[in-house]
Amino acid sequence: MSYFKYHVFFCVNQREQGRECCQRFGALAMRQYAKKRIKELGLSGKGGVRINTAGCLDRCALGPVLVVYPDAVWYTYIDNEDIDEIIEQHLQHGQVVRRLLLA
């Protein structure tokens, strides 16, 4: 059995010279927001959710991106409301948020 139920990896890659990257969309701030919400909701720790930082996940053109493991579900997001929806629907209730899925 896994220590965490879910690992959520936020790409926070920063590229130089204006190249597409998740950090251009405020990915680090969104990761910090998600981490804070997971703690506030009591979902962190053993058997819960771990919010992780990732380098480039190689999907920058679709950014910003995050991936939820072990489900291998890839999402994009725009704002805190999208993060809240992923937390509530996927991380709390196990339901994929179809409108935010990456193709």
VMD Tcl script that builds the backbone (N, CA, C; Angstrom):
set m [mol new atoms 309]
animate dup $m
set s [atomselect $m all]
$s set {name element resname resid chain x y z} {
  {N N MET 1 A 0.844 -1.189 0.000}
  {CA C MET 1 A 0.000 0.000 0.000}
  {C C MET 1 A 0.881 1.242 0.000}
  {N N SER 2 A 0.467 2.230 -0.752}
  {CA C SER 2 A 1.202 3.479 -0.866}
  {C C SER 2 A 1.067 4.306 0.413}
  {N N TYR 3 A 2.098 5.061 0.726}
  {CA C TYR 3 A 2.066 5.934 1.901}
  {C C TYR 3 A 1.010 7.028 1.729}
  {N N PHE 4 A 0.941 7.603 0.513}
  {CA C PHE 4 A -0.052 8.631 0.205}
  {C C PHE 4 A -1.106 8.055 -0.736}
  {N N LYS 5 A -2.327 8.508 -0.605}
  {CA C LYS 5 A -3.382 8.096 -1.533}
  {C C LYS 5 A -3.144 8.731 -2.897}
  {N N TYR 6 A -2.777 10.021 -2.892}
  {CA C TYR 6 A -2.510 10.747 -4.130}
  {C C TYR 6 A -1.227 11.558 -4.011}
  {N N HIS 7 A -0.482 11.594 -5.096}
  {CA C HIS 7 A 0.618 12.542 -5.289}
  {C C HIS 7 A 0.173 13.486 -6.400}
  {N N VAL 8 A 0.232 14.774 -6.154}
  {CA C VAL 8 A -0.126 15.770 -7.162}
  {C C VAL 8 A 1.143 16.530 -7.514}
  {N N PHE 9 A 1.553 16.408 -8.763}
  {CA C PHE 9 A 2.769 17.064 -9.233}
  {C C PHE 9 A 2.404 18.279 -10.070}
  {N N PHE 10 A 2.846 19.453 -9.611}
  {CA C PHE 10 A 2.663 20.706 -10.339}
  {C C PHE 10 A 3.943 21.017 -11.090}
  {N N CYS 11 A 3.843 21.152 -12.400}
  {CA C CYS 11 A 4.993 21.629 -13.162}
  {C C CYS 11 A 5.167 23.111 -12.823}
  {N N VAL 12 A 6.347 23.463 -12.358}
  {CA C VAL 12 A 6.667 24.865 -12.058}
  {C C VAL 12 A 7.885 25.310 -12.870}
  {N N ASN 13 A 8.088 24.651 -13.981}
  {CA C ASN 13 A 9.249 24.925 -14.820}
  {C C ASN 13 A 9.260 26.374 -15.304}
  {N N GLN 14 A 10.445 26.970 -15.271}
  {CA C GLN 14 A 10.641 28.337 -15.753}
  {C C GLN 14 A 11.647 28.288 -16.896}
  {N N ARG 15 A 11.235 28.694 -18.073}
  {CA C ARG 15 A 12.133 28.722 -19.226}
  {C C ARG 15 A 12.517 30.164 -19.535}
  {N N GLU 16 A 13.655 30.296 -20.134}
  {CA C GLU 16 A 14.176 31.628 -20.464}
  {C C GLU 16 A 13.679 32.087 -21.827}
  {N N GLN 17 A 13.853 33.349 -22.073}
  {CA C GLN 17 A 13.623 33.986 -23.366}
  {C C GLN 17 A 12.192 33.825 -23.877}
  {N N GLY 18 A 11.219 33.878 -22.972}
  {CA C GLY 18 A 9.825 33.878 -23.367}
  {C C GLY 18 A 9.269 32.568 -23.885}
  {N N ARG 19 A 10.040 31.499 -23.782}
  {CA C ARG 19 A 9.546 30.191 -24.235}
  {C C ARG 19 A 8.392 29.739 -23.348}
  {N N GLU 20 A 7.476 28.975 -23.928}
  {CA C GLU 20 A 6.325 28.489 -23.178}
  {C C GLU 20 A 6.766 27.690 -21.961}
  {N N CYS 21 A 6.114 27.963 -20.832}
  {CA C CYS 21 A 6.399 27.224 -19.604}
  {C C CYS 21 A 5.251 27.429 -18.626}
  {N N CYS 22 A 5.120 26.494 -17.717}
  {CA C CYS 22 A 4.025 26.556 -16.753}
  {C C CYS 22 A 4.167 27.725 -15.783}
  {N N GLN 23 A 5.378 28.063 -15.431}
  {CA C GLN 23 A 5.573 29.154 -14.476}
  {C C GLN 23 A 5.069 30.478 -15.023}
  {N N ARG 24 A 5.057 30.625 -16.332}
  {CA C ARG 24 A 4.530 31.842 -16.952}
  {C C ARG 24 A 3.057 32.058 -16.577}
  {N N PHE 25 A 2.374 30.988 -16.202}
  {CA C PHE 25 A 0.968 31.047 -15.811}
  {C C PHE 25 A 0.782 31.075 -14.291}
  {N N GLY 26 A 1.858 31.300 -13.541}
  {CA C GLY 26 A 1.749 31.366 -12.089}
  {C C GLY 26 A 1.647 30.010 -11.417}
  {N N ALA 27 A 2.281 29.011 -11.991}
  {CA C ALA 27 A 2.170 27.639 -11.489}
  {C C ALA 27 A 2.639 27.491 -10.046}
  {N N LEU 28 A 3.703 28.172 -9.672}
  {CA C LEU 28 A 4.210 28.047 -8.301}
  {C C LEU 28 A 3.176 28.570 -7.296}
  {N N ALA 29 A 2.556 29.691 -7.595}
  {CA C ALA 29 A 1.518 30.240 -6.712}
  {C C ALA 29 A 0.325 29.288 -6.612}
  {N N MET 30 A -0.037 28.654 -7.714}
  {CA C MET 30 A -1.150 27.698 -7.697}
  {C C MET 30 A -0.787 26.462 -6.882}
  {N N ARG 31 A 0.460 26.018 -6.980}
  {CA C ARG 31 A 0.921 24.887 -6.180}
  {C C ARG 31 A 0.854 25.233 -4.700}
  {N N GLN 32 A 1.304 26.426 -4.350}
  {CA C GLN 32 A 1.269 26.855 -2.956}
  {C C GLN 32 A -0.168 26.947 -2.448}
  {N N TYR 33 A -1.056 27.428 -3.296}
  {CA C TYR 33 A -2.470 27.497 -2.929}
  {C C TYR 33 A -3.022 26.092 -2.678}
  {N N ALA 34 A -2.721 25.160 -3.570}
  {CA C ALA 34 A -3.211 23.779 -3.421}
  {C C ALA 34 A -2.674 23.154 -2.137}
  {N N LYS 35 A -1.418 23.371 -1.859}
  {CA C LYS 35 A -0.810 22.804 -0.643}
  {C C LYS 35 A -1.506 23.356 0.600}
  {N N LYS 36 A -1.768 24.651 0.602}
  {CA C LYS 36 A -2.451 25.287 1.726}
  {C C LYS 36 A -3.862 24.720 1.906}
  {N N ARG 37 A -4.604 24.581 0.797}
  {CA C ARG 37 A -5.974 24.053 0.868}
  {C C ARG 37 A -6.003 22.602 1.348}
  {N N ILE 38 A -5.066 21.797 0.880}
  {CA C ILE 38 A -5.003 20.394 1.302}
  {C C ILE 38 A -4.776 20.319 2.809}
  {N N LYS 39 A -3.910 21.168 3.328}
  {CA C LYS 39 A -3.665 21.191 4.778}
  {C C LYS 39 A -4.902 21.682 5.530}
  {N N GLU 40 A -5.532 22.755 5.038}
  {CA C GLU 40 A -6.728 23.293 5.688}
  {C C GLU 40 A -7.855 22.262 5.753}
  {N N LEU 41 A -7.950 21.444 4.729}
  {CA C LEU 41 A -9.009 20.438 4.658}
  {C C LEU 41 A -8.659 19.149 5.394}
  {N N GLY 42 A -7.463 19.094 5.974}
  {CA C GLY 42 A -7.037 17.911 6.713}
  {C C GLY 42 A -6.751 16.706 5.831}
  {N N LEU 43 A -6.364 16.965 4.585}
  {CA C LEU 43 A -6.124 15.885 3.636}
  {C C LEU 43 A -4.654 15.505 3.491}
  {N N SER 44 A -3.765 16.216 4.159}
  {CA C SER 44 A -2.328 15.937 3.998}
  {C C SER 44 A -1.888 14.829 4.956}
  {N N GLY 45 A -0.712 14.310 4.704}
  {CA C GLY 45 A -0.140 13.298 5.582}
  {C C GLY 45 A -0.431 11.881 5.128}
  {N N LYS 46 A -0.018 10.938 5.957}
  {CA C LYS 46 A -0.142 9.518 5.636}
  {C C LYS 46 A -1.570 9.166 5.223}
  {N N GLY 47 A -1.682 8.470 4.089}
  {CA C GLY 47 A -2.980 8.061 3.580}
  {C C GLY 47 A -3.748 9.167 2.883}
  {N N GLY 48 A -3.134 10.334 2.795}
  {CA C GLY 48 A -3.808 11.489 2.199}
  {C C GLY 48 A -3.182 11.938 0.903}
  {N N VAL 49 A -3.038 13.239 0.787}
  {CA C VAL 49 A -2.581 13.860 -0.450}
  {C C VAL 49 A -1.247 14.544 -0.220}
  {N N ARG 50 A -0.351 14.357 -1.157}
  {CA C ARG 50 A 0.952 15.029 -1.139}
  {C C ARG 50 A 1.021 15.938 -2.358}
  {N N ILE 51 A 1.247 17.223 -2.133}
  {CA C ILE 51 A 1.418 18.190 -3.214}
  {C C ILE 51 A 2.910 18.350 -3.453}
  {N N ASN 52 A 3.344 18.062 -4.682}
  {CA C ASN 52 A 4.757 18.090 -5.031}
  {C C ASN 52 A 5.048 19.102 -6.130}
  {N N THR 53 A 6.286 19.553 -6.144}
  {CA C THR 53 A 6.807 20.386 -7.211}
  {C C THR 53 A 7.486 19.480 -8.224}
  {N N ALA 54 A 7.238 19.743 -9.480}
  {CA C ALA 54 A 7.916 19.000 -10.540}
  {C C ALA 54 A 8.623 19.990 -11.447}
  {N N GLY 55 A 9.704 19.523 -12.022}
  {CA C GLY 55 A 10.333 20.279 -13.091}
  {C C GLY 55 A 9.466 20.121 -14.326}
  {N N CYS 56 A 10.054 20.267 -15.466}
  {CA C CYS 56 A 9.296 20.194 -16.707}
  {C C CYS 56 A 8.641 18.825 -16.868}
  {N N LEU 57 A 7.333 18.845 -17.116}
  {CA C LEU 57 A 6.580 17.621 -17.399}
  {C C LEU 57 A 6.390 17.435 -18.904}
  {N N ASP 58 A 7.042 18.290 -19.685}
  {CA C ASP 58 A 7.102 18.198 -21.141}
  {C C ASP 58 A 5.746 18.362 -21.822}
  {N N ARG 59 A 4.876 19.162 -21.208}
  {CA C ARG 59 A 3.585 19.474 -21.830}
  {C C ARG 59 A 3.339 20.986 -21.743}
  {N N CYS 60 A 4.414 21.740 -21.820}
  {CA C CYS 60 A 4.368 23.186 -21.601}
  {C C CYS 60 A 3.411 23.915 -22.546}
  {N N ALA 61 A 3.275 23.432 -23.761}
  {CA C ALA 61 A 2.389 24.091 -24.713}
  {C C ALA 61 A 0.937 24.033 -24.255}
  {N N LEU 62 A 0.624 23.118 -23.334}
  {CA C LEU 62 A -0.738 22.968 -22.823}
  {C C LEU 62 A -0.881 23.556 -21.427}
  {N N GLY 63 A 0.166 24.186 -20.938}
  {CA C GLY 63 A 0.265 24.621 -19.563}
  {C C GLY 63 A -0.734 25.666 -19.142}
  {N N PRO 64 A -0.844 25.837 -17.848}
  {CA C PRO 64 A -0.107 25.114 -16.820}
  {C C PRO 64 A -0.664 23.701 -16.637}
  {N N VAL 65 A 0.187 22.808 -16.154}
  {CA C VAL 65 A -0.235 21.418 -16.005}
  {C C VAL 65 A 0.087 20.874 -14.619}
  {N N LEU 66 A -0.743 19.920 -14.221}
  {CA C LEU 66 A -0.456 19.120 -13.032}
  {C C LEU 66 A -0.906 17.707 -13.348}
  {N N VAL 67 A -0.324 16.750 -12.637}
  {CA C VAL 67 A -0.702 15.358 -12.835}
  {C C VAL 67 A -0.957 14.719 -11.475}
  {N N VAL 68 A -2.002 13.914 -11.407}
  {CA C VAL 68 A -2.385 13.228 -10.174}
  {C C VAL 68 A -2.033 11.756 -10.322}
  {N N TYR 69 A -1.171 11.279 -9.425}
  {CA C TYR 69 A -0.818 9.854 -9.379}
  {C C TYR 69 A -1.354 9.250 -8.102}
  {N N PRO 70 A -1.748 7.986 -8.098}
  {CA C PRO 70 A -1.424 6.954 -9.079}
  {C C PRO 70 A -2.381 6.900 -10.259}
  {N N ASP 71 A -3.334 7.824 -10.357}
  {CA C ASP 71 A -4.343 7.766 -11.406}
  {C C ASP 71 A -3.817 8.158 -12.784}
  {N N ALA 72 A -2.661 8.840 -12.817}
  {CA C ALA 72 A -2.075 9.320 -14.079}
  {C C ALA 72 A -3.063 10.200 -14.850}
  {N N VAL 73 A -3.725 11.089 -14.123}
  {CA C VAL 73 A -4.678 12.021 -14.723}
  {C C VAL 73 A -4.002 13.384 -14.822}
  {N N TRP 74 A -3.982 13.920 -16.044}
  {CA C TRP 74 A -3.343 15.198 -16.330}
  {C C TRP 74 A -4.394 16.294 -16.447}
  {N N TYR 75 A -4.138 17.398 -15.737}
  {CA C TYR 75 A -5.058 18.540 -15.749}
  {C C TYR 75 A -4.337 19.818 -16.164}
  {N N THR 76 A -5.124 20.738 -16.670}
  {CA C THR 76 A -4.720 22.122 -16.782}
  {C C THR 76 A -5.635 22.912 -15.852}
  {N N TYR 77 A -5.313 24.159 -15.609}
  {CA C TYR 77 A -6.101 24.987 -14.699}
  {C C TYR 77 A -5.829 26.447 -14.996}
  {N N ILE 78 A -6.734 27.289 -14.551}
  {CA C ILE 78 A -6.592 28.732 -14.760}
  {C C ILE 78 A -6.440 29.469 -13.438}
  {N N ASP 79 A -7.237 29.092 -12.447}
  {CA C ASP 79 A -7.296 29.886 -11.228}
  {C C ASP 79 A -7.563 29.002 -10.010}
  {N N ASN 80 A -7.713 29.656 -8.854}
  {CA C ASN 80 A -7.962 28.937 -7.602}
  {C C ASN 80 A -9.237 28.095 -7.666}
  {N N GLU 81 A -10.242 28.582 -8.370}
  {CA C GLU 81 A -11.493 27.832 -8.470}
  {C C GLU 81 A -11.278 26.489 -9.169}
  {N N ASP 82 A -10.421 26.472 -10.188}
  {CA C ASP 82 A -10.107 25.205 -10.860}
  {C C ASP 82 A -9.376 24.253 -9.909}
  {N N ILE 83 A -8.445 24.790 -9.142}
  {CA C ILE 83 A -7.722 23.965 -8.162}
  {C C ILE 83 A -8.692 23.426 -7.120}
  {N N ASP 84 A -9.594 24.285 -6.649}
  {CA C ASP 84 A -10.601 23.836 -5.677}
  {C C ASP 84 A -11.459 22.704 -6.243}
  {N N GLU 85 A -11.816 22.816 -7.510}
  {CA C GLU 85 A -12.640 21.779 -8.137}
  {C C GLU 85 A -11.879 20.453 -8.240}
  {N N ILE 86 A -10.601 20.516 -8.591}
  {CA C ILE 86 A -9.781 19.300 -8.648}
  {C C ILE 86 A -9.672 18.677 -7.262}
  {N N ILE 87 A -9.456 19.508 -6.259}
  {CA C ILE 87 A -9.358 18.998 -4.883}
  {C C ILE 87 A -10.664 18.332 -4.468}
  {N N GLU 88 A -11.760 19.049 -4.652}
  {CA C GLU 88 A -13.046 18.514 -4.199}
  {C C GLU 88 A -13.465 17.275 -4.984}
  {N N GLN 89 A -13.451 17.373 -6.291}
  {CA C GLN 89 A -13.968 16.283 -7.106}
  {C C GLN 89 A -13.023 15.081 -7.180}
  {N N HIS 90 A -11.751 15.336 -7.494}
  {CA C HIS 90 A -10.822 14.219 -7.694}
  {C C HIS 90 A -10.208 13.732 -6.385}
  {N N LEU 91 A -9.624 14.641 -5.629}
  {CA C LEU 91 A -8.858 14.222 -4.451}
  {C C LEU 91 A -9.739 13.836 -3.274}
  {N N GLN 92 A -10.924 14.394 -3.181}
  {CA C GLN 92 A -11.832 14.036 -2.093}
  {C C GLN 92 A -12.843 12.963 -2.495}
  {N N HIS 93 A -13.302 13.006 -3.751}
  {CA C HIS 93 A -14.386 12.112 -4.153}
  {C C HIS 93 A -14.001 11.123 -5.249}
  {N N GLY 94 A -12.753 11.189 -5.727}
  {CA C GLY 94 A -12.283 10.227 -6.721}
  {C C GLY 94 A -12.894 10.364 -8.101}
  {N N GLN 95 A -13.450 11.530 -8.401}
  {CA C GLN 95 A -14.079 11.760 -9.704}
  {C C GLN 95 A -13.219 12.696 -10.547}
  {N N VAL 96 A -12.929 12.282 -11.764}
  {CA C VAL 96 A -12.121 13.079 -12.678}
  {C C VAL 96 A -12.898 14.321 -13.096}
  {N N VAL 97 A -12.219 15.451 -13.126}
  {CA C VAL 97 A -12.803 16.722 -13.564}
  {C C VAL 97 A -12.586 16.814 -15.076}
  {N N ARG 98 A -13.540 16.353 -15.818}
  {CA C ARG 98 A -13.397 16.207 -17.276}
  {C C ARG 98 A -13.101 17.526 -17.992}
  {N N ARG 99 A -13.686 18.603 -17.560}
  {CA C ARG 99 A -13.494 19.879 -18.273}
  {C C ARG 99 A -12.062 20.394 -18.167}
  {N N LEU 100 A -11.294 19.910 -17.210}
  {CA C LEU 100 A -9.923 20.367 -17.025}
  {C C LEU 100 A -8.883 19.351 -17.525}
  {N N LEU 101 A -9.330 18.241 -18.075}
  {CA C LEU 101 A -8.413 17.206 -18.547}
  {C C LEU 101 A -7.573 17.704 -19.726}
  {N N LEU 102 A -6.331 17.263 -19.746}
  {CA C LEU 102 A -5.484 17.487 -20.918}
  {C C LEU 102 A -5.683 16.327 -21.875}
  {N N ALA 103 A -5.706 16.640 -23.125}
  {CA C ALA 103 A -5.872 15.584 -24.146}
  {C C ALA 103 A -4.566 14.844 -24.366}
}
mol reanalyze $m
mol bondsrecalc $m
mol representation Tube
mol addrep $m
